[in-house]
Amino acid sequence: MKNLKYLYISLGVMAFTACNDPEDVDLEPEVMAEELPALTAGSADFSNYVSLGNSLTAGFTDGALFQAGQTLSLPNLLSQKFSLAGGSTFTQPLTNDNIGGLALAGTRIQSPRLVFGGAGPVSLEDLVGDVTVTTDIALNNPTGPFNNLGVPGAKSFHLLAPGYGSLDNFPTAANPYAIRITGNTSASILDLAVEQSPSFFSLWIGNNDVLGYATTGGDGTNPITPVSGAPGQGFDGSYGALIATLTASGAQGVVANIPNVTDVPHFTTVPHNPLDPTDESFGAQIATLNGIFGQLNQVYDFLGVPERAIKFSETQASEVIIKDEELVDLSAQIAAVLGASPTFPAFVESFGLPVQAAPLVAGLLGNTYGQTREATADDLFVLPSASVIGTVNVESVGALMAAGLPQTLAGQFSVEGITLPLADKWVLIPAEQEEIAVATEAFNQIIAATASQAGLALVDANTLLNQLANGGITSGDFTLQSNLVTGGAFSLDGIHPTARGYALLANEFMMAIDATYGSNFAESGNLLNVGDYPTNYPATLQ
């Protein structure tokens, strides 16, 4: 196993936008186009539009914030249409370049954007070499006020927090993107919005209140926001305070609900069974692995949990091994059974260890496999796990060596997803997915009720995302789907839309505004043509 190399998981990409090529259209016979009505704002007042939200409204795409993505952000696309119906100038806190990433006094704190590497997403630097991140939150923040107050990473209660954009509070209680917006003051993002006396606002917040939990595999390091609680603590109190404050002076607006984050390609791209027996480094080890796990499987049988057995196939793709914290921890029982087995000392000697090491090895096997199982199709893996599966975990090697194993053997038992079960942070088990679904439904009920009470337009982003994941959405000559890279709707990070995806969303926002305020963006032919917007940015983008 020490020779097992990086496990490549193919994304099956033939061409980056192949599935979005428009078909040829027969223009004969020529048909006279129907005259469209003039655009009207209805009862909506777009004269001073302000947008609040998170990365989805900031223009974040391909894992970073950069000028080209910001230029085609959802709010900026909306502002261009609002300008035709009484809207005014819309300003954004533009980054310094198209590299992406952030620096703090010259030290990089956020990485550059992702690019298409021929078979999937790779870092920009993988293609162009080392780059210098020039957007520096300590040296060159832009000057507001800004109409786009989208803060990547922000949760609902963060928009209410004083000092969320103060450099003095970074990194414990401040967001680097908020620092660029607030000018290092103690003002909250909501304060900055209200100070501009908006006539119309958009608010899309709440995704991170569940997304943070999802992207960390539900390991508890980034918990779901409580459904109920005071402003700044619970989602209902925070969201209610945001809407009440924004509408207090009569501002109109549009809000969007929260998609089920487990439908996005960040969680649906990596398969549960990526271990290919035709891969030379893995396939050559299958017989040995099955021999080792055969010993452990006998213990599982003895303990009455045969469903935890581990066996790799020599003819078809095998499942990775994961830790499932919902399982009863059998660490002590496994160690005891192995320690009492008369054949276990000889098994230990087969690894080149002295027989005296049998109790040590029994304990290590118990601790490693006490809550493990093979993954199933019901488990979801976060996109970064693709670059982890099949690699050697250096920390595990160090721990096993400290426990007394030689380096070679420690490496053999530290291969991610094969001999070392994948940690909680890499996988969402069904119980964690259910937690996310329950919270998302509760948050969306709060959003819908609050929007209705305030008379605001509501965009059902949850249904929209579900449609993208189940067949796709056709707009003009293009059908957008949720597949990573080829689907056209999601960027290379698997979470944020492409520019084409943002254009699709902008149309949904305008149609919701039409329905609530009597504007006619759709009827007057002023919706965006999604085909005018790219699905990727070249590595050489200046």
Protein Blocks (a to p, Z undefined) as FASTA:
>chain_A
ZZpccddddehiabfklmmcccdddfbdcddddddddddekjacfkbccddddfklnopa
ehiacfklmmmgmklmmmmmmmmnopacddddddfbfnbpcdeehiafbdcddddehjac
cdfklmnopaddfbdfklmcccdddfblcdehiafklmmpghklgfklpcklpcfklmmm
noopabdfklmmmmnopabdcddehjlmmmmmmmnoonopaccddfbdcehiammlmmmm
mmmmmmmnopacdddddddfklpmklmmpccblccfklmklmmmmmmmmmmmmmmmmmmm
mnopaklpccddfkbccddddddfkbccfklmmmmmmmmpmklmmmmmmnopafklmmmm
mmmmmmmmmmgccddfkbccdfklmmmgopacfklmmmmmmnopafklmmmmmcghilmc
cdfklpccfklmmmmmmmmmmmmmmmmmmmmmnopacddfklmmmmmmnopaaehjbccd
fbehjlomacfkomaccfklmmmmmmmmmmmmmmmnopafkmnopaccfklpcfbdcfkl
ZZ
